[in-house]
C-alpha cells in the first residue's frame, strides 16, 4: 500500500472569488482593536504584524485607510539604543523586526524618520566570521537572518556596510543535494528558508549560484492534489507557502511550472466570506499573516485586482521602483 498524502478537502461551498473589500475591512478593524485579547497577546510580534497589515492594505489599494502618523511614531518608538528595532517597546531588538520596521517606513517613503547609521551599525555587529548573522545578541544563527540583513541594508542603500562575499559563502553552504536550502549547513530544506536564501542571492545579484532546475522541481513538488502548497514533504498545505514557494519560483524564473489554477482555487477557499481575511487552510481562523501572503500569492499568480507585488521584498512593486532599490530575478 502506498503512503497516503497529507492534504485537505476543499468543500463545494468554499469561496471561489476574491473578497477584497472584506479583507480590507478585516485588516482595518484588526488594527483598531488594540484592547482585544488577541491583539494584546501578539505584542511579541507587533512590528511584523503592522508590516503585514499595511502591506496587505497597500496591495489592495487601501493604504489610505490606515493611520500613517501612528505607524511611523510606533516604528520610531521601537528603535533601541543599540540601533536595532524591537517588536514592541520593552522587548529585545532583533533583525526580524528591524526589517519589518524599514519596510513600514518604505511604504510611506519615510526612511529618514529613524537613525539609519545606528541601525546599520547594529546589523553590521551581528555578522560573524563565517559570514552568517546572529538574529540578536543571544547568538542564534539562521539563514533567515542573512536575508533580513541584506534586505534591510539594500532598502537603505547601505549594502557596503557588511562583508557580502563572506555572507554569500555562508548562504551557499546552506544549499542541499535537492537544490533547496536549510537554516544552517546540513539542515533540512524548507520552503521558507529557500525563499530567504534565494531572496538573499537575488538582492546581491548571484542567482547563478542556484541549481535552478533542481530547486524548481523541489518547489513544484510542494503542490498537493488540493492545489495548496506545503513547506516540506509530508506536511499539510498552508496559504503562507503560496508566498514562500511562488516568490522563490518567480525569482528563479520557474513560476510557470506550478499549476496556477489549482493553487488559486486553494487560496480563495481559505477566505472567510463572513469576516474577511485568509486562514492557513479552509475553515481555520483568519489572521493578518495569512491574509497578506494569500493576497501576495494571488498577485504573483497575476490577479490584476491586486497591485503587483515584488517577489523579493514582499512589498508593492511600485514602492520598490520608486525607491530605486536594485534586485535581480531570472527570466522565465
ChimeraX attribute file (.defattr): number of C-alpha atoms within 10 A of each C-alpha:
attribute: neighborCount
match mode: 1-to-1
recipient: residues
	/A:1	3
	/A:2	4
	/A:3	6
	/A:4	7
	/A:5	12
	/A:6	13
	/A:7	20
	/A:8	17
	/A:9	11
	/A:10	17
	/A:11	10
	/A:12	8
	/A:13	7
	/A:14	17
	/A:15	19
	/A:16	16
	/A:17	13
	/A:18	20
	/A:19	16
	/A:20	18
	/A:21	11
	/A:22	17
	/A:23	25
	/A:24	23
	/A:25	16
	/A:26	22
	/A:27	25
	/A:28	19
	/A:29	11
	/A:30	16
	/A:31	16
	/A:32	12
	/A:33	12
	/A:34	11
	/A:35	8
	/A:36	10
	/A:37	9
	/A:38	11
	/A:39	15
	/A:40	12
	/A:41	10
	/A:42	13
	/A:43	15
	/A:44	16
	/A:45	15
	/A:46	20
	/A:47	26
	/A:48	23
	/A:49	21
	/A:50	22
	/A:51	25
	/A:52	24
	/A:53	24
	/A:54	30
	/A:55	25
	/A:56	29
	/A:57	24
	/A:58	21
	/A:59	23
	/A:60	22
	/A:61	15
	/A:62	18
	/A:63	19
	/A:64	10
	/A:65	14
	/A:66	17
	/A:67	13
	/A:68	16
	/A:69	9
	/A:70	10
	/A:71	19
	/A:72	18
	/A:73	12
	/A:74	17
	/A:75	25
	/A:76	16
	/A:77	14
	/A:78	24
	/A:79	23
	/A:80	19
	/A:81	11
	/A:82	13
	/A:83	20
	/A:84	26
	/A:85	29
	/A:86	27
	/A:87	26
	/A:88	21
	/A:89	18
	/A:90	10
	/A:91	14
	/A:92	17
	/A:93	24
	/A:94	23
	/A:95	26
	/A:96	23
	/A:97	27
	/A:98	26
	/A:99	26
	/A:100	24
	/A:101	29
	/A:102	25
	/A:103	27
	/A:104	25
	/A:105	21
	/A:106	19
	/A:107	21
	/A:108	15
	/A:109	14
	/A:110	13
	/A:111	18
	/A:112	10
	/A:113	13
	/A:114	20
	/A:115	13
	/A:116	17
	/A:117	11
	/A:118	16
	/A:119	24
	/A:120	20
	/A:121	15
	/A:122	24
	/A:123	28
	/A:124	18
	/A:125	15
	/A:126	23
	/A:127	21
	/A:128	16
	/A:129	11
	/A:130	11
	/A:131	18
	/A:132	25
	/A:133	27
	/A:134	22
	/A:135	24
	/A:136	19
	/A:137	12
	/A:138	9
	/A:139	11
	/A:140	11
	/A:141	18
	/A:142	20
	/A:143	29
	/A:144	26
	/A:145	27
	/A:146	29
	/A:147	29
	/A:148	25
	/A:149	29
	/A:150	26
	/A:151	27
	/A:152	25
	/A:153	23
	/A:154	18
	/A:155	21
	/A:156	20
	/A:157	15
	/A:158	15
	/A:159	19
	/A:160	11
	/A:161	13
	/A:162	20
	/A:163	15
	/A:164	14
	/A:165	10
	/A:166	16
	/A:167	23
	/A:168	20
	/A:169	13
	/A:170	22
	/A:171	26
	/A:172	19
	/A:173	13
	/A:174	23
	/A:175	25
	/A:176	16
	/A:177	11
	/A:178	14
	/A:179	19
	/A:180	26
	/A:181	29
	/A:182	24
	/A:183	23
	/A:184	20
	/A:185	16
	/A:186	13
	/A:187	12
	/A:188	16
	/A:189	23
	/A:190	20
	/A:191	24
	/A:192	21
	/A:193	23
	/A:194	27
	/A:195	27
	/A:196	26
	/A:197	30
	/A:198	26
	/A:199	30
	/A:200	27
	/A:201	25
	/A:202	24
	/A:203	24
	/A:204	18
	/A:205	14
	/A:206	16
	/A:207	20
	/A:208	11
	/A:209	12
	/A:210	17
	/A:211	15
	/A:212	19
	/A:213	13
	/A:214	13
	/A:215	23
	/A:216	23
	/A:217	17
	/A:218	20
	/A:219	28
	/A:220	20
	/A:221	14
	/A:222	22
	/A:223	23
	/A:224	21
	/A:225	15
	/A:226	15
	/A:227	22
	/A:228	29
	/A:229	31
	/A:230	27
	/A:231	23
	/A:232	18
	/A:233	15
	/A:234	14
	/A:235	14
	/A:236	18
	/A:237	25
	/A:238	23
	/A:239	29
	/A:240	27
	/A:241	25
	/A:242	28
	/A:243	27
	/A:244	26
	/A:245	27
	/A:246	27
	/A:247	27
	/A:248	27
	/A:249	27
	/A:250	22
	/A:251	25
	/A:252	24
	/A:253	17
	/A:254	22
	/A:255	21
	/A:256	13
	/A:257	15
	/A:258	22
	/A:259	13
	/A:260	18
	/A:261	10
	/A:262	15
	/A:263	23
	/A:264	21
	/A:265	18
	/A:266	29
	/A:267	32
	/A:268	22
	/A:269	27
	/A:270	28
	/A:271	31
	/A:272	22
	/A:273	18
	/A:274	9
	/A:275	12
	/A:276	21
	/A:277	27
	/A:278	31
	/A:279	25
	/A:280	24
	/A:281	24
	/A:282	23
	/A:283	15
	/A:284	12
	/A:285	14
	/A:286	20
	/A:287	19
	/A:288	23
	/A:289	21
	/A:290	26
	/A:291	28
	/A:292	28
	/A:293	25
	/A:294	28
	/A:295	31
	/A:296	31
	/A:297	27
	/A:298	26
	/A:299	22
	/A:300	22
	/A:301	20
	/A:302	14
	/A:303	15
	/A:304	10
	/A:305	13
	/A:306	21
	/A:307	22
	/A:308	21
	/A:309	25
	/A:310	21
	/A:311	26
	/A:312	26
	/A:313	20
	/A:314	22
	/A:315	25
	/A:316	22
	/A:317	16
	/A:318	15
	/A:319	18
	/A:320	20
	/A:321	11
	/A:322	10
	/A:323	14
	/A:324	12
	/A:325	14
	/A:326	14
	/A:327	21
	/A:328	16
	/A:329	21
	/A:330	14
	/A:331	9
	/A:332	12
